[in-house]
Amino acid sequence: MRIFTTILDTVAQRLSSEPARHDPAALSRIRRAMIDLMPADAGWEDERLRHRLLVAVDPKSLWFLRVDLHQRLCRSMGEEAALDSVQSLWPLFEDSIEPALLGKRPGRRGASQRGDTPPAR
């Protein structure tokens, strides 16, 4: 059943994606950085996530996969370390996805604040 779900995820992602212009080198850098964060002890769920990272067709897809990556890292390294690891990916996304996804809006005060980052400690 899980294999069917993985195949279905891949097909659905390919069909629903709009052809967009993006830098293939940036996509590759983001993908590689996310895969490098994955723990070495790979189980079935890890391989499924790795597959989803490999078949993502644009930086926006990878942006939304950060949540899954964070959940996986929480199990192996704890929530705070996982959050730090996932947030380290932020600069890779800045020129690749819409500013609104990053929590930045034109003319907004405190535009340097990111929408999904916790307050400074």
C-alpha positions in Angstrom: 0.0 0.0 0.0 2.8 2.4 0.9 4.5 1.8 -2.5 1.2 2.7 -4.2 1.0 5.9 -2.1 4.6 6.9 -3.0 3.9 6.4 -6.7 0.6 8.3 -6.5 2.4 11.2 -4.7 5.0 11.3 -7.5 2.4 11.3 -10.3 0.1 13.8 -8.6 3.0 16.2 -8.0 4.1 16.0 -11.6 0.6 16.5 -13.0 -0.4 19.3 -10.7 2.9 21.3 -11.1 2.7 24.3 -13.3 5.7 24.7 -15.6 7.6 27.6 -14.0 10.9 29.2 -14.6 13.4 28.5 -11.9 17.2 28.2 -11.6 18.1 24.4 -11.9 21.3 25.0 -10.0 19.4 26.6 -7.1 16.9 23.7 -7.1 19.8 21.3 -7.0 21.5 23.2 -4.1 18.3 23.2 -2.1 17.6 19.6 -2.7 21.1 18.5 -1.8 21.1 20.6 1.4 17.8 19.0 2.4 18.9 15.5 1.7 22.2 16.1 3.5 20.2 16.9 6.7 18.5 13.4 6.6 19.9 11.0 9.2 22.1 8.2 8.0 20.0 5.4 9.6 17.4 5.3 6.8 14.1 3.4 7.3 11.2 3.1 5.0 9.7 6.5 5.9 13.1 8.1 5.4 13.5 6.7 1.9 10.0 7.9 1.1 10.9 11.4 2.2 14.2 11.2 0.3 12.2 10.1 -2.8 9.8 13.0 -2.4 12.8 15.4 -2.1 14.3 14.0 -5.3 11.2 14.2 -7.4 10.2 17.8 -6.3 10.1 19.8 -9.5 10.6 23.3 -8.1 11.8 25.2 -5.1 8.3 25.8 -3.9 7.7 22.1 -3.6 10.8 21.7 -1.5 9.7 24.7 0.6 6.6 22.8 1.6 8.6 19.6 2.2 10.5 21.4 5.0 7.7 20.4 7.3 8.1 16.7 6.7 11.9 17.0 7.0 11.5 18.9 10.3 9.1 16.1 11.7 11.7 13.5 10.7 14.6 15.3 12.3 12.6 15.9 15.5 12.5 12.1 16.0 16.3 11.8 15.7 17.7 15.0 17.2 15.1 16.7 19.2 12.8 19.6 18.3 15.2 22.5 18.9 18.1 21.0 16.9 15.7 20.0 14.1 14.3 23.6 13.9 17.8 25.0 13.8 18.7 22.6 11.0 15.6 23.3 8.9 16.0 27.1 9.4 19.6 26.9 8.2 18.0 26.2 4.7 16.3 29.6 4.7 18.9 31.5 2.7 18.8 28.9 -0.1 15.1 29.7 -0.6 15.3 33.5 -0.5 15.8 34.0 -4.3 13.9 31.0 -5.4 10.4 31.4 -4.1 7.9 34.2 -3.6 8.6 36.6 -0.7 5.1 36.0 0.6 6.0 32.4 1.4 9.0 33.6 3.3 6.8 35.8 5.4 8.0 38.9 3.7 5.6 41.4 2.2 6.5 44.6 0.4 6.1 47.7 2.6 5.7 45.7 5.7 7.4 46.9 8.8 10.0 44.5 10.1 10.3 42.9 6.7 13.4 41.2 8.0 11.2 39.1 10.3 10.3 35.7 8.9 6.8 34.5 9.2 7.6 31.0 10.4 10.5 31.6 12.7 10.2 31.8 16.4 11.0 35.0 18.3 14.6 35.5 19.1 15.7 34.0 22.4 
